Amino acid sequence: MARELTDLQKIEQSILKKYRREIWSPFVNAVKTYKLINEGDKIAVCISGGKDSMLMAKLVQLLHRISDVPFEVVYLVMDPGYNPINRAKIESNAALLEIPITVFETNIFEIANSVDHSPCYLCAKMRRGHLYNKAKELGCNKIALGHHFSDVIETTVMGMFYGSQLQGMMPKLHSKNFEGMELIRPLYCIHEDSIIAWKQYNDLEFIQCACRFTENCTMCDNGGGGSKRQEIKALIKRLKRDNPGIERSIFNSLHAVSVDTFPVYKSKGVTHNFLDDYDEK
C-alpha cells in the first residue's frame, strides 16, 4: 500500500508533475536561457511573502537539490514594518514549505509613510537598496526577485501607455549602485495564471500587498500591482478573447527589437537619433 504524502510532498509534487509544463519547465528554461545561475553563485532569494516570491523560493530550493551546477542560497525576508498578522503569515508559510528564511528588520514603511510625494516609489527604491545591502553583507553576489512573465508584459505596455517609452523588463541586471551584485528574475517565463492555479490547487494562502500606507496598497507591486497595472491586466484579458496568443506576441517582440526602425533610441544612457547618420547610409 502506497504511503500517504505529507502536505509538503504534495506541494512539491504538484510543481514537478501536475504543473511541470506551466511552472517547472518554464523556470528551468529561464535559468538556462538567460544564464541566471552559475557555478559558485551565492543567491539571496528575496521573499516578500506573496505568492510569486514564495513559489520562487520553493523552485530555487528544488533546483538546488538536483542541480549539477554548485551554488549557494539564502532565503532572505526583509521586514519593512509588516503588521503582526502578515509577519506571522510569512513565517508560517515558510515553515510549511520548509524554507529556512533569514529575516532582518527595517523601518521602510515608517519612512515612506512620512512623505507626501511618491511614497510608493520611495518605498520600492529603499526596499531594493536594503535587499542588495543585506545580500552583499551575507556574501551573496545575486538577488532573485519574483517578477514573472505577466509582469514583463504589463510593464512593457504600461511604459508605452503611461510612460511614453518602449522599455522592457530584463531577466537579469548588473547593479549600478552595488558593485559585483546582480539581480535575476527566475520566474521570467512563468505566467501569473499558472502561479494562481498552483496556489489554489494546494489551498495555499499568501499575503497580498502589505503596505502600511493603506494596508491595501494600490501602487506597490508586492501583491497585485497598482491601479494602472490593473487597467493593463484587464485590457490584456479582453484582448486575449480575440487573440489568445497576444501575451506571447508581446513577449517575443521584446526578443526581436529592430533598433534601425526607431527614430530615437537610448543605449547605455546615451540618446541616438536616426538623423545622426541618416545621410551616410
Phi, psi and omega in degrees: 000129182292137179285150181283137181284149174285167178301318180296316180298323178295319180296313180294320179295324179296327177291315187277339183241289185301316182251030181300313182291324184274332187237300187296310182297315176297326177296309180297321179299317179295317180300318182282313185298317185260006178051056185282329183235126181237162180302132178089355178296147167236112191253130172267106177278112189271119185250118177269341182107351178278175184299322185292309183290328178292317177295318178303316180300316180293320179297314179296322178297315178297318178296320181300327181292325190247352187293140173281344179268115181287126175210162180249156181224140169237131180261103194257123176245119174261125176265105182275003183126037180301150170287162185303327181293314180292320178298316180295323180294318178299315182293321181289322177293321177297321178293318179299316181276358181055050175255116184282090187279148171249118185252137172225152188260145170219171177245037185299314181301319181298317180291313182297323182287349182269356180255151182269331186255122175052055179297328182289322177296315179298317180301311182298318181295317180293321180298314180299316180296316179296322180294315177301314184297314180293319180298317180294322178299326181274004177087015180276153175247356179217149167243142179249129179245156190268032176287135185246181182309315182293325175299319181300313181296310184296320180296320179297313181292320178300320179299320179291313187283323188241347182245359180054044180207151172260105185215126180268183174243118187282149177289338174204154183215143169280136178290137178275337186252345181235099186302134178083358181260150182223148176252133177235155181233087185294340180269014189307329184253009183257127179288145179298324179302325179290323178294317179296318180298317178297317179299313182291322179301322182266004179055046181263149180230119180244164180287151172269200177301127186257021185299131179283350182297323177226351190063003174205064191301136179260001184242325186286161185256024184286330185217346181195351178090175182266183184297321178294320178297321179295324176299316181293320176303314182294320180297312181297323178298319179293317181294329180294338179297323179266332182224087183301339182263016187294324179296316179296323179296317178296315181299313181296327180297331178290342179257009181218046182284130177255092185300329183294348180264002181261132178293328177218139175211160179247141175219121181054039176083357181257131179274130179243137180245138182299339179286343183304320180230023184302313184287346180274346184275000000 
